Amino acid sequence: MFKQALVVLVTLGLGACALPAQHTYVRDAVSSRLYLYQQPAEGTARLDVVRGNGLFGGGCATELKIDGQIVAQFQAGEQASFYLAPGTHQLEARHFGSCDNGTATLSAQLNAGSNPTLAIGSHGKSLAWAQAAKS
């Protein structure tokens, strides 16, 4: 009986690792952890950033850098918007805390008036463009 229960728990645990990061139940990041690019201005691009709230990763924070400057720290399931000048920007997410430390980077070409969404993985080491919501 114990072996069967252990097999079920291990199977469920490994299956959870394969789940994609969830971006359904997110909340706004705490304003005291948002440092730069918070004011909209004419001609800027709005970059929305959301950190996944998957089953794992709740014990670590993510530091987001844009062009080498720390702009925010996110906890699991948080989102924020950043207003950037058009052009190419270097994005970097660094995870720290109880998660494995890791860094993910991405180059972004932003146009005036654009509004892409960047997804940060729930437990580290991933940055990707989120799919646009279907209406």
DSSP file with accessible surface (Angstrom, degrees, kcal/mol):
  #  RESIDUE AA STRUCTURE BP1 BP2  ACC     N-H-->O    O-->H-N    N-H-->O    O-->H-N    TCO  KAPPA ALPHA  PHI   PSI    X-CA   Y-CA   Z-CA
    1    1 A M     >        0   0  182      0, 0.0     4,-2.1     0, 0.0     5,-0.2   0.000 360.0 360.0 360.0 -44.1    0.0    0.0    0.0
    2    2 A F  H  >  +     0   0  158      1,-0.2     4,-2.5     2,-0.2     5,-0.2   0.908 360.0  51.9 -62.3 -42.4    2.8    2.4    0.9
    3    3 A K  H  > S+     0   0  169      1,-0.2     4,-2.5     2,-0.2    -1,-0.2   0.901 109.2  50.2 -61.8 -40.5    4.6    1.7   -2.4
    4    4 A Q  H  > S+     0   0  131      2,-0.2     4,-2.2     1,-0.2    -1,-0.2   0.923 111.3  47.9 -64.4 -42.6    1.5    2.4   -4.4
    5    5 A A  H  X S+     0   0   51     -4,-2.1     4,-2.4     2,-0.2    -2,-0.2   0.910 111.7  50.8 -64.7 -39.5    0.9    5.7   -2.6
    6    6 A L  H  X S+     0   0   84     -4,-2.5     4,-2.7     2,-0.2     5,-0.2   0.923 108.9  50.9 -65.1 -41.7    4.5    6.7   -3.1
    7    7 A V  H  X S+     0   0   91     -4,-2.5     4,-2.6     1,-0.2    -1,-0.2   0.923 110.6  49.4 -62.0 -42.2    4.3    5.9   -6.9
    8    8 A V  H  X S+     0   0   83     -4,-2.2     4,-2.6     2,-0.2     5,-0.2   0.937 112.2  47.6 -63.4 -45.3    1.2    8.0   -7.2
    9    9 A L  H  X S+     0   0  118     -4,-2.4     4,-2.6     2,-0.2    -2,-0.2   0.924 113.3  47.3 -63.8 -42.7    2.8   11.0   -5.4
   10   10 A V  H  X S+     0   0   74     -4,-2.7     4,-2.8     2,-0.2     5,-0.3   0.931 112.4  50.2 -65.0 -42.8    6.0   10.7   -7.5
   11   11 A T  H  X S+     0   0   88     -4,-2.6     4,-2.4    -5,-0.2    -2,-0.2   0.934 112.4  46.6 -61.0 -45.5    4.0   10.5  -10.7
   12   12 A L  H  X S+     0   0  117     -4,-2.6     4,-2.0    -5,-0.2    -1,-0.2   0.915 112.6  50.9 -62.7 -41.5    1.9   13.6   -9.7
   13   13 A G  H  X S+     0   0   30     -4,-2.6     4,-1.1    -5,-0.2    -2,-0.2   0.931 112.4  44.8 -64.1 -43.9    5.0   15.5   -8.7
   14   14 A L  H  X S+     0   0  120     -4,-2.8     4,-0.7     1,-0.2     3,-0.3   0.892 111.1  54.4 -68.8 -36.1    6.8   14.7  -12.0
   15   15 A G  H >< S+     0   0   40     -4,-2.4     3,-0.9    -5,-0.3     4,-0.4   0.888 102.4  57.5 -64.0 -35.5    3.7   15.5  -14.0
   16   16 A A  H >< S+     0   0   17     -4,-2.0     3,-1.2     1,-0.3    -1,-0.2   0.846  97.9  61.5 -65.5 -30.4    3.5   18.9  -12.3
   17   17 A C  H 3< S+     0   0   81     -4,-1.1    -1,-0.3    -3,-0.3    -2,-0.2   0.786 101.6  53.5 -64.7 -26.8    7.0   19.7  -13.6
   18   18 A A  T << S+     0   0   86     -3,-0.9    -1,-0.3    -4,-0.7    -2,-0.2   0.555  84.3 108.5 -85.9  -7.8    5.7   19.4  -17.1
   19   19 A L  S <  S-     0   0  100     -3,-1.2     3,-0.1    -4,-0.4    35,-0.1  -0.449  74.2-116.4 -70.0 140.1    2.8   21.9  -16.6
   20   20 A P        -     0   0   92      0, 0.0    -1,-0.1     0, 0.0    -2,-0.1  -0.375  41.9 -86.0 -70.4 156.8    3.2   25.2  -18.4
   21   21 A A        -     0   0   34     33,-0.1     2,-0.5     1,-0.1   100,-0.0  -0.369  46.5-127.1 -60.3 138.0    3.5   28.3  -16.2
   22   22 A Q        +     0   0   78      1,-0.1    31,-1.9    -3,-0.1    55,-0.1  -0.790  32.6 172.0 -94.0 130.9    0.0   29.6  -15.4
   23   23 A H        +     0   0   66     -2,-0.5     3,-0.3    29,-0.2    -1,-0.1   0.072  57.4  92.5-120.7  20.3   -0.7   33.3  -16.1
   24   24 A T  S    S+     0   0   94      1,-0.2     2,-0.9    29,-0.0    -1,-0.1   0.911  85.1  42.9 -82.1 -44.8   -4.4   33.1  -15.4
   25   25 A Y  S    S+     0   0  182     28,-0.0     2,-0.3     2,-0.0    -1,-0.2  -0.709  80.5 144.4-108.5  80.8   -4.4   34.1  -11.7
   26   26 A V        -     0   0   38     -2,-0.9     2,-0.3    -3,-0.3    52,-0.2  -0.814  29.5-159.6-116.1 159.5   -2.0   37.0  -11.5
   27   27 A R  E     -a   78   0A 131     50,-2.6    52,-2.0    -2,-0.3     2,-0.1  -0.887  35.5 -84.7-131.1 162.3   -2.0   40.2   -9.4
   28   28 A D  E     -a   79   0A 120     -2,-0.3    52,-0.2    50,-0.2     3,-0.1  -0.426  49.5-108.6 -67.2 140.8   -0.2   43.5   -9.7
   29   29 A A        -     0   0   10     50,-2.9     2,-0.2     1,-0.1    -1,-0.1  -0.347  43.8 -90.5 -65.6 150.9    3.3   43.6   -8.4
   30   30 A V    >   -     0   0   69     43,-0.2     3,-2.2     1,-0.1    43,-0.2  -0.442  33.2-131.3 -65.4 130.6    3.8   45.6   -5.2
   31   31 A S  G >  S+     0   0   97      1,-0.3     3,-1.7     2,-0.2    -1,-0.1   0.792 103.2  65.8 -59.9 -28.6    4.6   49.2   -6.2
   32   32 A S  G 3  S+     0   0   88      1,-0.3    -1,-0.3    40,-0.0    -2,-0.1   0.654 101.1  51.6 -70.6 -10.7    7.6   49.3   -3.8
   33   33 A R  G <  S+     0   0   40     -3,-2.2    40,-1.8    40,-0.1     2,-0.5   0.185  90.5  88.0-107.7  14.8    9.3   46.7   -5.9
   34   34 A L  B <   +E   72   0B  31     -3,-1.7    38,-0.2    38,-0.2     3,-0.1  -0.963  49.8 166.7-112.3 115.9    8.8   48.6   -9.2
   35   35 A Y        +     0   0  106     36,-3.1     2,-0.3    -2,-0.5    37,-0.2   0.812  49.0  20.5-105.1 -37.9   11.7   50.9   -9.8
   36   36 A L  S    S+     0   0   64     35,-1.1    -1,-0.2     1,-0.1    47,-0.0  -0.916 102.0  27.1-136.9 162.4   11.9   52.3  -13.3
   37   37 A Y        +     0   0   76     -2,-0.3    46,-2.4    45,-0.1    -1,-0.1   0.815  69.1 132.5  59.9  40.8    9.8   53.0  -16.4
   38   38 A Q        +     0   0   61     44,-0.2    -1,-0.1    -3,-0.1    43,-0.1   0.582  45.7  82.4 -97.4 -10.9    6.5   53.3  -14.7
   39   39 A Q  S    S-     0   0  156     44,-0.2     2,-0.0     0, 0.0    44,-0.0  -0.844  74.2-134.4-102.1 120.5    5.2   56.5  -16.3
   40   40 A P        -     0   0   82      0, 0.0     2,-0.3     0, 0.0    -2,-0.1  -0.387  28.1-179.2 -66.8 147.1    3.5   56.3  -19.7
   41   41 A A    >   -     0   0   58     43,-0.1     3,-1.7    -2,-0.0    43,-0.1  -0.983  36.5 -85.7-144.8 154.2    4.6   58.8  -22.3
   42   42 A E  T 3  S+     0   0  201     -2,-0.3     3,-0.1     1,-0.2    70,-0.0  -0.328 112.8  20.3 -61.0 135.9    3.6   59.6  -25.8
   43   43 A G  T 3  S+     0   0   42      1,-0.3    -1,-0.2    42,-0.1     2,-0.2   0.487  96.3 123.6  85.4   3.2    5.5   57.5  -28.3
   44   44 A T    <   -     0   0   33     -3,-1.7    69,-2.0    68,-0.2     2,-0.4  -0.498  58.6-125.3 -91.2 166.2    6.6   54.7  -25.9
   45   45 A A  E     -B   84   0A   0     39,-3.2    39,-2.7    67,-0.2     2,-0.6  -0.859  19.8-134.3-103.4 143.7    5.9   51.0  -26.1
   46   46 A R  E     -B   83   0A  92     68,-2.5     2,-0.7    -2,-0.4    37,-0.2  -0.906  16.8-163.7-102.0 118.7    4.2   49.3  -23.1
   47   47 A L  E     -B   82   0A   0     35,-3.5    35,-2.4    -2,-0.6     2,-0.4  -0.909   5.1-158.0-102.0 113.7    5.9   46.1  -22.1
   48   48 A D  E     -Bc  81 117A  28     68,-2.6    70,-3.4    -2,-0.7     2,-0.4  -0.789   8.8-166.5 -90.4 135.2    3.7   43.9  -19.9
   49   49 A V  E     -Bc  80 118A   1     31,-3.1    31,-2.2    -2,-0.4     2,-0.4  -0.986   7.6-179.5-125.0 132.7    5.6   41.4  -17.8
   50   50 A V  E     -Bc  79 119A  10     68,-2.5    70,-2.9    -2,-0.4     2,-0.5  -0.998  16.4-149.2-133.4 131.8    4.0   38.5  -15.9
   51   51 A R  E     - c   0 120A   0     27,-2.9    26,-0.8    -2,-0.4    70,-0.2  -0.896  32.0-111.9 -98.8 130.7    5.7   36.0  -13.7
   52   52 A G        -     0   0    0     68,-3.0    25,-1.2    -2,-0.5    26,-0.2  -0.107  13.8-150.6 -58.1 155.8    4.1   32.5  -13.7
   53   53 A N        +     0   0   42    -31,-1.9    -1,-0.1    23,-0.3     4,-0.1  -0.274  39.5 153.3-122.4  45.3    2.3   31.2  -10.7
   54   54 A G        -     0   0   24      2,-0.2     4,-0.1     1,-0.1   -33,-0.1   0.107  63.7 -83.6 -64.1-174.6    2.9   27.5  -11.2
   55   55 A L  S    S+     0   0  124    -39,-0.2     2,-0.3     2,-0.1     3,-0.2   0.771 112.7  42.3 -66.4 -28.3    3.1   24.8   -8.5
   56   56 A F  S    S+     0   0  100    -40,-0.1    -2,-0.2     1,-0.1    43,-0.0  -0.791  87.4  57.8-117.2 162.3    6.7   25.5   -7.8
   57   57 A G    >   +     0   0    9     -2,-0.3     3,-1.4    66,-0.1    19,-0.3   0.445  59.0 122.3 103.2   0.2    8.7   28.7   -7.5
   58   58 A G  T 3  S+     0   0   57      1,-0.3    18,-0.2    -3,-0.2    -2,-0.1   0.736  71.3  58.8 -68.2 -18.7    6.8   30.4   -4.7
   59   59 A G  T 3  S+     0   0   49     16,-0.1    39,-1.9    38,-0.1     2,-0.3   0.349  99.0  68.2 -93.9   8.1    9.9   30.6   -2.5
   60   60 A a  E <   -F   97   0B   1     -3,-1.4    16,-0.4    37,-0.2     2,-0.3  -0.912  65.6-143.7-128.6 155.9   12.0   32.6   -4.9
   61   61 A A  E     -F   96   0B  10     35,-2.4    35,-2.3    -2,-0.3     2,-0.5  -0.714  12.2-138.0-108.8 163.1   11.9   36.1   -6.3
   62   62 A T  E     -FG  95  74B   0     12,-2.4    12,-3.0    -2,-0.3     2,-0.5  -0.990   6.6-154.2-126.2 127.0   12.8   37.3   -9.8
   63   63 A E  E     -FG  94  73B  17     31,-2.9    31,-2.5    -2,-0.5     2,-0.5  -0.864  13.7-154.0 -97.4 126.7   14.8   40.5  -10.5
   64   64 A L  E     -FG  93  72B   0      8,-2.8     7,-2.9    -2,-0.5     8,-1.3  -0.903   9.5-169.7-106.1 130.0   14.1   42.0  -13.9
   65   65 A K  E     -FG  92  70B  56     27,-3.0    27,-2.3    -2,-0.5     2,-0.5  -0.938   7.3-165.6-115.2 140.9   16.7   44.1  -15.7
   66   66 A I  E >  S-FG  91  69B   0      3,-2.3     3,-1.8    -2,-0.4    25,-0.2  -0.997  81.4 -14.3-123.4 122.2   16.1   46.2  -18.8
   67   67 A D  T 3  S-     0   0   70     23,-3.1    -1,-0.1    -2,-0.5    24,-0.1   0.871 131.1 -52.2  52.6  40.4   19.3   47.4  -20.5
   68   68 A G  T 3  S+     0   0   56     22,-0.4     2,-0.4     1,-0.2    -1,-0.3   0.400 114.6 112.2  83.7  -2.9   21.4   46.5  -17.5
   69   69 A Q  E <  S- G   0  66B  98     -3,-1.8    -3,-2.3     2,-0.0     2,-0.4  -0.877  71.8-119.9-106.7 134.4   19.2   48.4  -14.9
   70   70 A I  E     + G   0  65B  69     -2,-0.4    -5,-0.3    -5,-0.2     3,-0.1  -0.571  37.7 169.4 -69.6 121.0   17.2   46.7  -12.2
   71   71 A V  E     -     0   0B   0     -7,-2.9   -36,-3.1    -2,-0.4   -35,-1.1   0.634  55.8 -12.0-109.0 -20.5   13.6   47.7  -12.9
   72   72 A A  E     -EG  34  64B   0     -8,-1.3    -8,-2.8   -38,-0.2     2,-0.4  -0.988  46.8-132.4-169.5 163.2   11.6   45.4  -10.7
   73   73 A Q  E     - G   0  63B  48    -40,-1.8     2,-0.4    -2,-0.3   -10,-0.2  -0.999  28.5-162.2-126.1 131.5   11.4   42.4   -8.4
   74   74 A F  E     - G   0  62B   0    -12,-3.0   -12,-2.4    -2,-0.4     2,-0.2  -0.907  10.0-155.9-115.9 142.3    8.6   39.9   -8.9
   75   75 A Q    >   -     0   0   62     -2,-0.4     3,-1.3   -14,-0.2   -24,-0.2  -0.624  52.9 -66.4 -98.5 168.7    7.1   37.2   -6.7
   76   76 A A  T 3  S+     0   0   18    -16,-0.4   -23,-0.3   -19,-0.3   -24,-0.2  -0.264 121.8  17.9 -56.8 136.6    5.2   34.3   -8.3
   77   77 A G  T 3  S+     0   0    0    -25,-1.2   -50,-2.6   -26,-0.8     2,-0.3   0.687  94.9 129.1  77.6  20.8    2.0   35.3   -9.9
   78   78 A E  E <   -a   27   0A   5     -3,-1.3   -27,-2.9   -52,-0.2     2,-0.3  -0.780  34.2-170.4-109.8 155.2    2.7   39.0  -10.2
   79   79 A Q  E     +aB  28  50A  72    -52,-2.0   -50,-2.9    -2,-0.3     2,-0.3  -0.950   7.8 169.3-138.5 157.8    2.5   41.4  -13.2
   80   80 A A  E     - B   0  49A  10    -31,-2.2   -31,-3.1    -2,-0.3     2,-0.4  -0.973  24.9-126.7-160.2 162.1    3.6   44.9  -14.1
   81   81 A S  E     - B   0  48A  33     -2,-0.3     2,-0.4   -33,-0.2   -33,-0.2  -0.914  16.7-163.9-116.7 145.5    3.8   47.2  -17.1
   82   82 A F  E     - B   0  47A   0    -35,-2.4   -35,-3.5    -2,-0.4     2,-0.6  -0.982  12.6-142.7-129.5 139.4    6.9   49.2  -18.2
   83   83 A Y  E     + B   0  46A  53    -46,-2.4     2,-0.3    -2,-0.4   -37,-0.2  -0.907  29.6 177.3-109.3 113.3    6.9   52.1  -20.6
   84   84 A L  E     - B   0  45A   1    -39,-2.7   -39,-3.2    -2,-0.6     3,-0.1  -0.856  33.3-105.9-122.0 151.4   10.0   52.1  -22.9
   85   85 A A        -     0   0   60     -2,-0.3    25,-0.2   -41,-0.2   -41,-0.1  -0.381  52.8 -92.7 -66.7 147.3   11.4   54.1  -25.7
   86   86 A P  S    S+     0   0   67      0, 0.0     2,-0.3     0, 0.0    25,-0.2  -0.278  85.5  66.1 -58.6 150.0   11.1   52.4  -29.1
   87   87 A G  E    S- H   0 110B  21     23,-2.8    23,-2.9    -3,-0.1     2,-0.4  -0.824  90.7 -33.0 132.8-169.0   14.2   50.4  -30.1
   88   88 A T  E     - H   0 109B  79     -2,-0.3     2,-0.4    21,-0.2    21,-0.2  -0.729  54.9-176.0 -91.6 131.9   16.1   47.3  -29.1
   89   89 A H  E     - H   0 108B  18     19,-3.0    19,-3.2    -2,-0.4     2,-0.6  -0.974  22.3-134.1-128.8 143.5   16.2   46.5  -25.4
   90   90 A Q  E     - H   0 107B 100     -2,-0.4   -23,-3.1    17,-0.2   -22,-0.4  -0.864  23.5-163.6 -97.9 123.7   18.1   43.8  -23.5
   91   91 A L  E     +FH  66 106B   2     15,-3.3    15,-2.3    -2,-0.6     2,-0.4  -0.886   9.0 179.9-110.0 138.6   15.9   42.0  -20.9
   92   92 A E  E     -FH  65 105B  56    -27,-2.3   -27,-3.0    -2,-0.4     2,-0.5  -0.992  11.5-165.3-141.7 130.6   17.3   39.8  -18.2
   93   93 A A  E     -FH  64 104B   0     11,-2.7    11,-2.5    -2,-0.4     2,-0.5  -0.969   7.0-170.9-114.6 129.5   15.5   37.8  -15.4
   94   94 A R  E     -FH  63 103B  82    -31,-2.5   -31,-2.9    -2,-0.5     2,-0.4  -0.984   8.8-153.7-122.3 123.7   17.6   36.6  -12.5
   95   95 A H  E     +FH  62 102B   0      7,-2.6     7,-1.0    -2,-0.5     2,-0.3  -0.759  21.3 164.4 -98.3 140.3   16.0   34.2  -10.0
   96   96 A F  E     +F   61   0B  51    -35,-2.3   -35,-2.4    -2,-0.4     2,-0.4  -0.966  32.0  56.7-151.0 162.8   17.1   34.0   -6.4
   97   97 A G  E    S-F   60   0B  51     -2,-0.3   -37,-0.2   -37,-0.2     4,-0.1  -0.909 113.0 -13.4 114.4-140.4   15.9   32.6   -3.1
   98   98 A S  S    S+     0   0   95    -39,-1.9   -38,-0.2    -2,-0.4    -1,-0.2   0.654 117.5  85.2 -76.8 -12.6   15.0   29.0   -2.5
   99   99 A a  S    S-     0   0   22     -3,-0.2    -2,-0.2   -40,-0.1     2,-0.1  -0.439 100.6 -83.6 -78.7 162.0   14.9   28.3   -6.3
  100  100 A D        -     0   0  118     23,-0.2    -1,-0.1    -2,-0.1     2,-0.1  -0.454  53.0-112.0 -60.2 133.4   18.0   27.4   -8.2
  101  101 A N        +     0   0  111     -2,-0.1     2,-0.3    -4,-0.1    -5,-0.2  -0.458  55.6 150.1 -66.8 140.5   19.7   30.6   -9.1
  102  102 A G  E     -H   95   0B  14     -7,-1.0    -7,-2.6    -2,-0.1     2,-0.4  -0.977  34.7-140.5-167.6 158.8   19.6   31.2  -12.8
  103  103 A T  E     -H   94   0B  75     -2,-0.3     2,-0.4    -9,-0.2    -9,-0.2  -0.986  10.5-170.6-130.6 139.1   19.5   33.9  -15.4
  104  104 A A  E     -H   93   0B  13    -11,-2.5   -11,-2.7    -2,-0.4     2,-0.3  -0.981   9.3-165.8-126.2 140.8   17.6   34.2  -18.6
  105  105 A T  E     +H   92   0B  97     -2,-0.4     2,-0.3   -13,-0.2   -13,-0.2  -0.913   9.3 175.4-127.7 156.9   18.1   36.8  -21.3
  106  106 A L  E     -H   91   0B  44    -15,-2.3   -15,-3.3    -2,-0.3     2,-0.4  -0.973  24.2-134.4-157.5 140.6   16.1   38.0  -24.3
  107  107 A S  E     -H   90   0B  65     -2,-0.3     2,-0.4   -17,-0.2   -17,-0.2  -0.856  24.7-162.1 -99.0 136.3   16.6   40.8  -26.8
  108  108 A A  E     -H   89   0B   1    -19,-3.2   -19,-3.0    -2,-0.4     2,-0.7  -0.978  15.0-158.7-125.9 128.1   13.4   42.8  -27.6
  109  109 A Q  E     -H   88   0B 118     -2,-0.4     2,-0.4   -21,-0.2   -21,-0.2  -0.926  23.6-170.6-100.7 110.9   12.7   45.1  -30.5
  110  110 A L  E     -H   87   0B   4    -23,-2.9   -23,-2.8    -2,-0.7     2,-0.3  -0.882   8.7-156.9-109.7 137.8    9.9   47.4  -29.4
  111  111 A N    >   -     0   0  102     -2,-0.4     3,-2.4   -25,-0.2   -68,-0.0  -0.797  37.4 -86.7-107.7 151.6    7.9   49.8  -31.6
  112  112 A A  T 3  S+     0   0   61     -2,-0.3   -67,-0.2     1,-0.3   -68,-0.2  -0.283 116.1  15.2 -54.9 134.1    6.0   52.9  -30.5
  113  113 A G  T 3  S+     0   0   68    -69,-2.0    -1,-0.3     1,-0.3   -68,-0.2   0.366  95.1 133.0  81.6  -5.3    2.5   52.0  -29.5
  114  114 A S    <   -     0   0   35     -3,-2.4   -68,-2.5     1,-0.1    -1,-0.3  -0.342  38.4-165.2 -76.4 161.5    3.3   48.2  -29.3
  115  115 A N        +     0   0   77    -70,-0.2   -68,-0.2    -3,-0.1    -1,-0.1  -0.407  16.3 169.3-146.7  64.3    2.2   46.2  -26.3
  116  116 A P        -     0   0   36      0, 0.0   -68,-2.6     0, 0.0     2,-0.5  -0.353  27.0-133.4 -76.1 161.0    4.0   42.8  -26.1
  117  117 A T  E     -c   48   0A  49     13,-0.4    13,-2.9   -70,-0.2     2,-0.5  -0.974  11.9-155.6-118.7 125.0    3.8   40.6  -23.0
  118  118 A L  E     -cD  49 129A   0    -70,-3.4   -68,-2.5    -2,-0.5     2,-0.5  -0.852   8.7-151.5 -98.9 129.5    6.9   39.0  -21.6
  119  119 A A  E     -cD  50 128A  12      9,-3.7     9,-2.0    -2,-0.5     2,-0.5  -0.900   4.5-161.8-105.5 125.2    6.4   35.8  -19.6
  120  120 A I  E     -cD  51 127A   0    -70,-2.9   -68,-3.0    -2,-0.5     7,-0.2  -0.908  31.2-111.0-101.5 129.1    8.8   34.9  -16.8
  121  121 A G    >   -     0   0    9      5,-1.9     3,-0.7    -2,-0.5     5,-0.2  -0.197  21.8-120.5 -59.1 150.8    8.7   31.2  -15.8
  122  122 A S  T 3  S+     0   0    9      1,-0.2    -1,-0.1   -71,-0.1     3,-0.1   0.832 106.1  26.9 -66.2 -32.6    7.4   30.5  -12.4
  123  123 A H  T 3  S-     0   0   96      1,-0.3   -23,-0.2   -64,-0.1    -1,-0.2   0.131 117.1 -88.5-125.5  27.2   10.5   28.8  -11.0
  124  124 A G  S <  S+     0   0   11     -3,-0.7    -1,-0.3     2,-0.1    -2,-0.1  -0.106  87.6  68.1 107.5 161.3   13.3   30.3  -13.0
  125  125 A K  S    S+     0   0  103    -23,-0.2     2,-0.4   -32,-0.1   -22,-0.1   0.688  78.3  98.5  63.8  27.0   15.5   30.3  -16.0
  126  126 A S        +     0   0   54     -5,-0.2    -5,-1.9   -22,-0.1     2,-0.4  -0.976  35.5 171.3-148.2 138.0   13.0   31.2  -18.7
  127  127 A L  E     +D  120   0A  24     -2,-0.4     2,-0.3    -7,-0.2    -7,-0.2  -0.994  20.2 154.5-134.4 132.8   11.9   34.3  -20.5
  128  128 A A  E     -D  119   0A  52     -9,-2.0    -9,-3.7    -2,-0.4     2,-0.4  -0.991  47.2 -99.1-155.2 157.9    9.5   34.1  -23.5
  129  129 A W  E     -D  118   0A  99     -2,-0.3   -11,-0.2   -11,-0.2     2,-0.2  -0.679  43.5-129.4 -79.5 128.1    6.9   36.2  -25.4
  130  130 A A        -     0   0   35    -13,-2.9   -13,-0.4    -2,-0.4     2,-0.1  -0.509  24.8-104.8 -76.9 147.5    3.4   35.3  -24.2
  131  131 A Q        -     0   0  177     -2,-0.2    -1,-0.1     1,-0.1     2,-0.1  -0.447  40.0-104.7 -68.4 142.9    0.8   34.4  -26.8
  132  132 A A        -     0   0   84     -2,-0.1     2,-0.1     1,-0.1    -1,-0.1  -0.427  41.8-102.1 -67.1 142.7   -1.8   37.1  -27.4
  133  133 A A        -     0   0  103     -2,-0.1     2,-0.4     1,-0.1    -1,-0.1  -0.427  34.2-126.0 -67.0 140.1   -5.1   36.4  -25.8
  134  134 A K              0   0  203     -2,-0.1    -1,-0.1    -3,-0.1    -3,-0.0  -0.729 360.0 360.0 -90.0 134.9   -7.7   35.2  -28.3
  135  135 A S              0   0  173     -2,-0.4    -1,-0.0     0, 0.0     0, 0.0  -0.524 360.0 360.0-101.4 360.0  -11.0   37.1  -28.3
